[in-house]
Amino acid sequence: MWRISTAPARINILGEHTDHHGGLALPFSSQHRLSLKATQRHSGFTGDETIVQLWKAAGGWPADLEVDSQIPMGAGMSSSAALCVAVVLCARGVGDKMETCLEAQRIEHEVLGSRCGLLDQIAITHSSRNKAVLIDFANLSVEPFQVPEDWFFQLVDTGIRRSLSDTAYGQTNISENAFTDHTFEESERVREALTCDARRLGELLNDSHHSLSSRILASSPAIDSMVRHIQDTPGVLGARLMGGGFGGMVLALVENREILAGTNVEVSESAVVEEEL
């Protein structure tokens, strides 16, 4: 028997660092994919040591494990969450989506040492083609959101990589008031994004980056300089650092797909599983 699970990267329009604080977020799945193939064997496990550890933590059966990924690591595109979701789906098959998210979060905490919330896992499992998801972390409710046709997103790589387990993810040195204020204002930006036009969305992205940088200190002077340069580029409506912070990708909203030399982003399908018994 073999089973293959495929999980996408996560792109977060707005709602960064809100999942630990009961706020809102508006992410979607991109075209970048990670696949895991598990081929059953009589006993034992083969594959990358970390993959095997995750597989065992998820209760996986004896298998040869092979991973192929188009998602860059440490780039703020949820490579670790995609891997953990793929592991859970491959080990257990298709089940309740939220249960898959919670189990993927559990093994990421246990094996990878990341204090991740649930934003990435929910985006990876719940979004669909042309639709983002509105997540309310106060009650874990999820609603589909049709992404407007004139919202064109591009990714620009800062060239800086970080590991969430090696950096102060959640920034314990930042006051709870700072996170509370950021979460409230970021959630208000998410609410406004549901009905605004592209030009206003760009302003909201700029405001989001300012809060990430100045309020919860998830950026750096070098990254801020890059973001300002992108924001000032003709045809760019807005831009912000995406993901846990301290490096990775800048998400830019542009007038058309020819504005920047970065990667065009497509709103894609969620995670899937196929198998041969």
Secondary structure as UniProt FT lines:
FT   STRAND          2..14
FT   TURN            16..17
FT   HELIX           19..21
FT   STRAND          24..40
FT   STRAND          45..46
FT   HELIX           49..57
FT   TURN            58..59
FT   STRAND          63..69
FT   TURN            73..74
FT   HELIX           79..92
FT   HELIX           97..107
FT   HELIX           108..112
FT   HELIX           119..126
FT   TURN            129..130
FT   STRAND          131..136
FT   TURN            137..140
FT   STRAND          141..146
FT   TURN            149..150
FT   STRAND          152..157
FT   TURN            164..170
FT   TURN            172..173
FT   HELIX           176..193
FT   TURN            194..195
FT   HELIX           198..214
FT   HELIX           221..231
FT   TURN            234..235
FT   STRAND          236..241
FT   STRAND          249..254
FT   TURN            257..258
FT   STRAND          263..264
FT   STRAND          272..276
//
